Amino acid sequence: MGGADDRRILKVMRRVTAWWLALWFEPSSPTNLGVSRALFFGGVLAVHFNENYSAWGNVSDAFWLPMPLFSALHLKAFSPLVLSLLQTAWRLALAMSAVGVFSRASMTVAFVLSTYLFGLPHNFGQTYHFDALLVIAIGILACSRAGDAWSIDALMKGRSAPEPSGEYTWPIRMVWVAMALVFFAAGLAKLRYGGLEWVTSDNMTLLLRRAAYHVSDADPISTAGLWIADRPWLSRGLAAASLGIELGFVFAVVSRTARVVMVPAAFLMLIGIRVLMGPTFGGFLVANVFWVNWEALGQRLFVWLRPAQRVTVLFDGGCGLCMNVIGAVRRLDLLDAVTTLDVTSEWSGIALRFPALTHSACLADIHVIGANGHVTAGLEGYRELAKVLPLGWVILPVLYLPGVPAIGRRIYRVVADHRVVPPIRPSA
């Protein structure tokens, strides 16, 4: 009997271990992490772009009450000039992290400077409850391979997409856990210091009325809070819902069903706080990008946006510059709308498909052929190519501005005529 019990326990332990490892290290593509990195750093930069941390350099040292971290590292409030330089470097690091330039170094610098700049006001008695999550998330990303996809670094390396790996899973899960703990701690504090009376009393009614009449830096967007405050049952229901969301958010980490309910509910709760009470959680809201399955969303967009007709690009495979351009086109061809053919090695097949084209013309200029057979070359070819590349949609309007085509044709002609093309050796 004891042996059967031991085997049953061992079986359960194996299942729990397999579930735990899958939760943290299930192989996934780098897409979710890469897109989340870009949106998160871009969002943090946008939300905090107008923050002026240099003003803290003018505050008297008499108000300096260093946090344990600042005390242990002997950090202080620098002069306004130094703080201004630091925040400029910080913004640059956030921008570089968003687009993925020197990703690991940029994210590390962003983490160090975020820790200092976000922590600086806390040493003067101010408290921002949502800053810690941003610092933690940036630190997690700095330790990860978040720059392996959807980054300029990945584009410049020219490699194929990395294989699915647990390296792209654990950073997202870590951010999930951090967010869940923040919400859970908030709910636990309410129960610890207010008990169930936080819900059953007139506490929420008083908070809503105070927010409506109290002058602060962030006033409520709407007066709907007063309408809710006049209805005690609604105020208590709102309090119960917020407490339930905060305590129940932890289940979103381990349950897909809970994720579908709790993540949107928490997002709307923070929006509601801003509308009814005033406090803003811009940076915290940005962290919700880690909950989105960007790969699945991208696949749906792929089906929706994919052009019904493909284009064919003819290029000179004996030209190093041309090969680099085609390599970039292939990496940017997210909708699988481009077919590339090498004029130097596939001319026999090309000549049969497009008899009106000459070998010399195709070697001299890039040619783009639409599904209807319409042929464009040179700069016009690049404009047609931009129509089927998602990133090209951003620059496409610029290519049609007055004067741009004429300048573009001259630049293209100079580059095309002076590119180095190695001699083609006759085949043995």
C-alpha positions in Angstrom: 0.0 0.0 0.0 2.8 2.3 0.8 4.5 1.6 -2.5 1.3 2.5 -4.4 1.0 5.8 -2.4 4.6 6.6 -3.2 4.1 6.0 -6.9 0.9 8.2 -6.8 2.8 11.0 -5.1 5.7 10.7 -7.5 3.3 10.9 -10.5 1.7 14.0 -9.1 5.1 15.6 -8.5 6.1 14.9 -12.0 2.9 16.5 -13.4 3.4 19.5 -11.2 7.0 19.8 -12.2 6.1 19.5 -15.9 3.4 22.1 -15.5 5.8 24.4 -13.7 8.5 24.1 -16.3 6.1 24.6 -19.1 4.7 27.7 -17.4 8.2 29.3 -17.3 10.1 27.7 -20.2 7.7 26.5 -22.8 9.4 27.1 -26.1 8.0 30.2 -27.9 9.0 32.3 -30.8 10.7 35.7 -30.1 7.8 37.6 -31.5 5.8 38.2 -28.3 8.9 39.3 -26.4 10.2 41.4 -29.2 6.9 43.3 -29.8 6.3 43.7 -26.1 9.8 45.2 -25.7 9.2 47.7 -28.5 5.8 48.8 -27.2 6.8 48.8 -23.5 9.9 51.0 -23.9 8.1 53.2 -26.4 5.2 53.5 -24.0 7.3 54.3 -21.0 9.2 57.0 -23.0 5.9 58.5 -24.2 4.3 58.6 -20.7 7.3 60.0 -19.0 8.8 62.2 -21.8 7.8 65.4 -20.1 8.9 64.5 -16.6 11.6 66.9 -15.4 13.7 65.2 -12.8 16.3 67.9 -12.9 14.1 70.0 -10.6 14.9 67.7 -7.7 18.4 69.0 -7.8 17.2 72.3 -6.3 15.5 70.7 -3.3 17.2 71.3 0.0 19.2 68.5 1.5 17.2 69.0 4.7 14.4 67.0 3.1 16.6 64.2 1.9 15.5 60.9 3.5 17.3 58.3 1.5 15.6 54.9 0.8 17.7 51.8 1.7 18.9 51.3 -1.8 20.1 54.9 -2.2 21.6 54.8 1.3 23.5 51.5 0.6 24.9 52.8 -2.7 25.6 56.3 -1.2 23.5 57.9 -4.0 22.4 61.5 -3.7 20.5 64.1 -5.7 22.9 65.6 -8.2 22.8 69.1 -9.5 20.1 70.2 -11.9 22.6 70.1 -14.8 23.8 66.5 -14.0 20.2 65.4 -13.6 19.3 67.0 -16.9 22.1 65.1 -18.6 21.0 61.9 -16.9 17.4 62.2 -18.0 18.5 63.0 -21.6 20.6 59.8 -21.6 17.7 57.9 -20.0 15.3 59.0 -22.8 17.8 58.1 -25.4 18.3 54.6 -23.8 14.5 54.1 -23.8 14.2 55.1 -27.4 17.1 52.8 -28.4 15.6 49.9 -26.4 12.3 50.4 -28.2 13.7 50.2 -31.7 16.3 47.6 -30.7 19.6 49.4 -31.3 22.4 47.8 -29.2 19.5 46.2 -27.4 21.2 44.6 -24.4 23.4 47.6 -23.6 20.5 50.1 -24.2 18.1 48.2 -21.9 20.8 47.9 -19.2 21.4 51.6 -19.3 17.7 52.2 -19.2 17.4 50.0 -16.1 20.2 51.7 -14.2 18.9 55.2 -15.0 15.3 54.3 -14.4 16.2 52.9 -11.0 17.8 56.2 -10.1 15.4 58.7 -11.7 12.2 56.9 -10.7 13.6 56.4 -7.2 14.8 60.0 -6.7 11.4 61.5 -5.7 10.9 58.7 -3.1 13.9 60.1 -1.1 12.0 63.3 -0.6 8.8 61.8 0.8 6.9 61.3 -2.4 5.5 57.9 -3.2 4.6 56.6 -6.7 3.1 53.1 -6.3 3.5 52.1 -9.9 7.1 53.1 -10.6 8.5 49.9 -9.0 6.8 47.7 -11.6 8.4 49.7 -14.4 11.9 49.4 -13.0 11.4 45.6 -12.4 10.1 45.1 -15.9 13.0 47.0 -17.5 15.4 45.0 -15.3 13.9 41.7 -16.5 14.1 42.8 -20.1 17.7 43.9 -19.7 18.6 40.3 -18.6 16.7 38.7 -21.5 17.1 38.2 -25.2 14.3 40.7 -26.0 16.3 42.2 -28.9 16.4 38.9 -30.9 13.3 40.0 -32.9 11.5 43.1 -34.0 14.6 45.1 -33.5 17.1 47.0 -35.7 19.8 44.7 -34.2 18.0 41.6 -35.6 17.5 43.4 -39.0 21.2 44.3 -39.3 22.4 40.8 -38.4 20.4 39.5 -41.3 19.8 36.1 -39.7 16.7 34.0 -40.0 14.2 34.1 -37.2 15.6 32.3 -34.1 14.1 29.0 -33.2 11.4 28.9 -30.5 13.0 28.8 -27.0 12.1 29.1 -23.4 14.4 32.2 -23.4 11.5 34.1 -24.9 9.0 32.8 -22.4 10.4 33.4 -18.9 10.8 37.2 -19.2 7.1 37.6 -20.0 6.1 35.3 -17.2 8.3 37.3 -14.8 6.5 40.5 -15.7 3.2 38.7 -15.2 4.2 37.7 -11.7 5.4 41.2 -10.9 2.1 42.7 -11.9 0.1 40.1 -10.1 2.1 40.7 -6.9 1.5 44.5 -7.1 -2.2 44.0 -7.4 -2.3 41.3 -4.7 -0.3 43.5 -2.3 -2.8 46.4 -2.9 -5.8 44.1 -2.1 -4.1 42.6 0.8 -3.3 46.0 2.3 -6.9 46.9 2.0 -8.0 43.9 4.0 -5.1 44.3 6.5 -5.9 47.9 7.4 -9.6 48.1 6.6 -10.9 44.6 6.8 -14.2 43.8 5.1 -15.4 47.3 6.2 -13.3 48.6 3.3 -16.2 47.2 1.2 -19.2 47.3 3.5 -18.8 50.8 5.0 -19.1 54.2 3.3 -15.4 54.2 2.6 -15.7 54.2 -1.3 -18.4 56.9 -1.1 -16.1 59.2 0.9 -13.2 58.5 -1.5 -15.2 59.4 -4.5 -16.5 62.6 -2.9 -13.1 63.6 -1.7 -11.7 63.1 -5.2 -14.4 65.3 -6.7 -13.7 68.3 -4.4 -10.1 67.9 -3.5 -7.7 70.0 -5.7 -4.7 67.9 -6.9 -2.4 67.6 -9.9 -4.7 65.0 -11.5 -8.4 65.8 -11.1 -11.1 63.3 -12.1 -12.0 63.5 -15.7 -15.7 63.1 -15.0 -18.1 64.0 -12.2 -19.7 60.5 -12.5 -18.0 59.7 -9.2 -20.4 61.9 -7.4 -23.3 60.2 -9.0 -22.0 56.8 -7.8 -21.3 58.2 -4.4 -25.0 59.1 -4.0 -25.9 55.5 -4.4 -24.3 53.5 -1.5 -25.1 50.1 -3.0 -23.2 51.1 -6.2 -20.2 52.5 -4.2 -19.9 49.3 -2.2 -20.3 47.2 -5.3 -17.5 49.2 -6.9 -15.3 48.6 -3.8 -16.0 44.9 -3.8 -15.2 44.6 -7.5 -11.9 46.4 -7.1 -10.9 44.3 -4.2 -11.9 41.1 -6.0 -9.8 42.1 -9.1 -6.7 42.9 -7.0 -6.8 39.7 -5.0 -7.9 37.5 -7.9 -5.4 38.9 -10.4 -2.8 36.3 -9.3 -4.8 33.6 -11.0 -4.2 35.2 -14.4 -0.6 34.0 -14.2 -1.6 30.3 -14.1 -5.0 30.2 -15.8 -5.8 31.2 -19.3 -9.5 31.6 -18.4 -8.6 33.9 -15.5 -6.3 35.8 -17.8 -9.1 36.5 -20.3 -11.2 38.0 -17.4 -8.8 39.5 -15.0 -6.4 41.4 -17.3 -9.1 43.4 -19.1 -10.9 43.9 -15.8 -7.7 45.3 -14.1 -7.0 47.5 -17.1 -10.6 49.0 -17.0 -10.3 49.4 -13.2 -7.2 51.6 -13.6 -9.0 53.6 -16.3 -12.0 53.9 -14.0 -9.7 55.2 -11.2 -8.4 57.9 -13.5 -11.9 58.9 -14.7 -13.6 58.9 -11.3 -10.8 59.7 -8.8 -7.9 61.4 -10.7 -4.8 59.3 -10.1 -3.1 58.2 -13.3 -1.4 54.9 -14.0 0.1 55.5 -17.4 3.2 53.5 -16.9 1.4 50.7 -15.3 -1.1 50.5 -18.2 1.8 50.2 -20.6 2.9 47.0 -18.9 -0.2 45.3 -20.2 1.5 44.8 -23.5 3.1 41.7 -22.0 -0.3 40.0 -21.7 -1.1 40.2 -25.4 -0.3 37.2 -27.7 1.2 39.3 -30.4 2.1 36.3 -32.5 -1.5 35.1 -32.7 -2.7 38.6 -33.4 -0.1 39.0 -36.1 -1.3 35.8 -37.8 -4.8 37.1 -37.9 -3.6 40.4 -39.3 -1.5 38.5 -41.8 -4.6 36.8 -43.2 -6.5 40.1 -43.2 -3.8 42.3 -44.6 -2.0 39.9 -47.0 -2.3 41.2 -50.5 -4.4 39.1 -52.8 -1.6 39.4 -55.4 2.1 39.0 -55.0 4.9 40.9 -56.7 8.1 39.5 -58.2 11.5 41.2 -57.7 14.3 40.6 -60.1 17.8 41.4 -58.7 21.4 41.0 -59.6 22.8 38.2 -57.4 26.3 39.1 -58.3 26.1 42.5 -56.6 26.8 42.6 -52.9 24.7 45.7 -52.3 21.8 44.2 -54.2 22.0 41.0 -52.0 21.9 43.2 -48.9 18.9 45.0 -50.1 17.1 41.8 -51.0 18.0 40.3 -47.6 16.4 43.3 -46.0 13.3 42.9 -48.2 12.9 39.3 -47.3 13.1 40.1 -43.6 10.5 42.9 -44.0 8.2 40.8 -46.1 5.9 40.0 -43.1 2.9 39.4 -45.3 4.7 36.9 -47.6 3.9 39.1 -50.6 7.2 39.1 -52.4 8.9 36.6 -54.7 12.6 37.2 -55.4 14.5 35.9 -58.5 18.2 36.1 -59.1 18.9 37.4 -62.7 22.5 36.0 -62.7 21.5 32.4 -61.8 17.8 32.1 -62.8 17.8 34.0 -66.1 16.6 31.1 -68.2 13.4 30.7 -66.2 13.0 34.5 -65.9 13.3 34.9 -69.7 10.5 32.4 -70.3 8.2 34.1 -67.8 9.0 37.6 -68.8 10.1 37.6 -72.5 9.8 41.4 -72.9 12.7 41.9 -70.4 16.4 41.9 -71.4 19.2 40.5 -69.3 21.3 43.7 -69.5 18.4 45.9 -68.3 17.7 43.6 -65.3 21.3 43.6 -64.3 21.4 47.4 -64.5 18.3 48.1 -62.4 16.1 46.3 -59.9 12.8 45.3 -61.6 9.5 44.8 -59.8 6.7 43.0 -61.6 3.1 43.1 -60.4 0.7 40.2 -60.7 -0.9 41.9 -63.6 2.4 42.0 -65.4 3.1 45.7 -65.0 6.8 46.2 -64.8 8.6 49.0 -62.9 12.3 49.6 -62.4 14.6 51.7 -60.3 13.1 54.0 -57.8 9.6 53.3 -59.2 10.2 49.7 -58.5 11.0 50.5 -54.8 7.8 52.5 -54.6 5.8 49.5 -55.8 7.7 47.3 -53.4 6.9 49.6 -50.5 3.2 49.0 -51.1 3.4 45.4 -50.0 5.8 45.8 -47.1 4.2 46.9 -43.9 7.2 49.0 -42.9 7.2 50.5 -46.4 3.7 51.9 -45.8 5.3 54.4 -43.3 7.7 55.9 -45.9 5.4 55.4 -49.0 3.8 58.9 -48.7 7.2 60.5 -48.5 8.2 58.8 -51.8 5.3 60.7 -53.6 6.0 64.1 -52.2 6.8 66.8 -54.9 10.5 66.8 -55.7 11.3 63.5 -53.8 11.0 61.3 -56.9 13.4 63.4 -59.0 16.0 63.5 -56.2 15.4 59.8 -55.5 16.0 58.9 -59.1 19.3 60.8 -59.2 20.5 59.1 -56.0 19.5 55.7 -57.2 21.2 56.2 -60.5 24.5 57.3 -58.9 24.4 54.3 -56.5 23.4 51.8 -59.2 26.0 52.9 -61.7 28.9 52.9 -59.1 28.1 49.6 -57.3 30.9 47.1 -57.4 29.9 44.0 -59.3 32.3 41.1 -59.3 33.0 39.4 -62.7 30.8 36.4 -63.4 32.9 33.4 -64.0 31.8 31.0 -66.7 30.5 27.8 -65.4 32.8 24.8 -65.9 
